[in-house]
Amino acid sequence: MERLIDMVKYGRLDPSKMISHKFNGFDSIEDSLILMKDKPRELIKPIVYLE
Protein backbone atom coordinates (compact mmCIF):
# COMPACT_ATOMS: atom_id res chain seq x y z
CA MET A 1 0.00 0.00 0.00
CA GLU A 2 2.87 2.40 0.76
CA ARG A 3 4.28 1.85 -2.71
CA LEU A 4 0.91 2.64 -4.28
CA ILE A 5 0.59 5.82 -2.20
CA ASP A 6 4.07 6.90 -3.25
CA MET A 7 3.20 6.34 -6.91
CA VAL A 8 0.19 8.63 -6.54
CA LYS A 9 2.15 11.15 -4.48
CA TYR A 10 4.90 11.49 -7.08
CA GLY A 11 2.56 11.55 -10.08
CA ARG A 12 3.37 8.11 -11.49
CA LEU A 13 -0.24 6.94 -11.10
CA ASP A 14 -3.44 8.90 -11.71
CA PRO A 15 -6.15 7.47 -9.42
CA SER A 16 -8.87 9.58 -11.06
CA LYS A 17 -8.95 7.07 -13.94
CA MET A 18 -10.37 4.48 -11.54
CA ILE A 19 -13.41 6.60 -10.61
CA SER A 20 -16.47 5.37 -12.45
CA HIS A 21 -19.22 7.15 -10.50
CA LYS A 22 -19.16 10.57 -8.82
CA PHE A 23 -21.55 11.75 -6.14
CA ASN A 24 -21.74 15.13 -4.40
CA GLY A 25 -22.64 15.84 -0.78
CA PHE A 26 -23.88 13.97 2.25
CA ASP A 27 -27.30 13.46 0.65
CA SER A 28 -25.82 11.14 -1.97
CA ILE A 29 -23.96 8.82 0.43
CA GLU A 30 -26.93 6.44 0.59
CA ASP A 31 -27.09 6.28 -3.23
CA SER A 32 -23.39 5.44 -3.43
CA LEU A 33 -23.73 2.68 -0.82
CA ILE A 34 -26.68 1.16 -2.68
CA LEU A 35 -24.62 1.24 -5.88
CA MET A 36 -21.74 -0.58 -4.16
CA LYS A 37 -24.17 -3.16 -2.75
CA ASP A 38 -25.74 -3.83 -6.16
CA LYS A 39 -22.33 -3.91 -7.94
CA PRO A 40 -23.32 -3.20 -11.55
CA ARG A 41 -20.94 -4.42 -14.22
CA GLU A 42 -19.64 -0.92 -15.04
CA LEU A 43 -18.79 -0.11 -11.42
CA ILE A 44 -15.09 0.41 -10.75
CA LYS A 45 -14.90 2.91 -7.90
CA PRO A 46 -17.57 5.34 -6.72
CA ILE A 47 -16.51 8.48 -4.90
CA VAL A 48 -18.49 10.94 -2.80
CA TYR A 49 -17.25 14.54 -2.75
CA LEU A 50 -17.90 16.25 0.59
CA GLU A 51 -17.36 19.97 1.05
RACOR-V61261 format. One record per residue. N is the residue number from 0. SS is DSSP state (H for helix, E for strand, C for the rest). OMEGA is omega as a letter, one per 40 degrees, with the letter a starting at -180 (NA if undefined). Layout:
BEGIN
N&SS&OMEGA ; N&SS&OMEGA
END
This chain:
BEGIN
0&C&i ; 1&H&i ; 2&H&i ; 3&H&i ; 4&H&i ; 5&H&i ; 6&H&i ; 7&H&a ; 8&H&a ; 9&C&i ; 10&C&i ; 11&C&a ; 12&C&i ; 13&C&a ; 14&H&a ; 15&H&i ; 16&H&i ; 17&H&a ; 18&C&a ; 19&C&a ; 20&E&a ; 21&E&i ; 22&E&a ; 23&E&i ; 24&C&a ; 25&H&a ; 26&H&a ; 27&H&i ; 28&H&i ; 29&H&i ; 30&H&a ; 31&H&i ; 32&H&i ; 33&H&i ; 34&H&i ; 35&H&i ; 36&H&a ; 37&H&i ; 38&C&i ; 39&C&a ; 40&C&a ; 41&C&a ; 42&C&i ; 43&C&i ; 44&C&i ; 45&E&i ; 46&E&i ; 47&E&i ; 48&E&i ; 49&C&i ; 50&C&NA
END
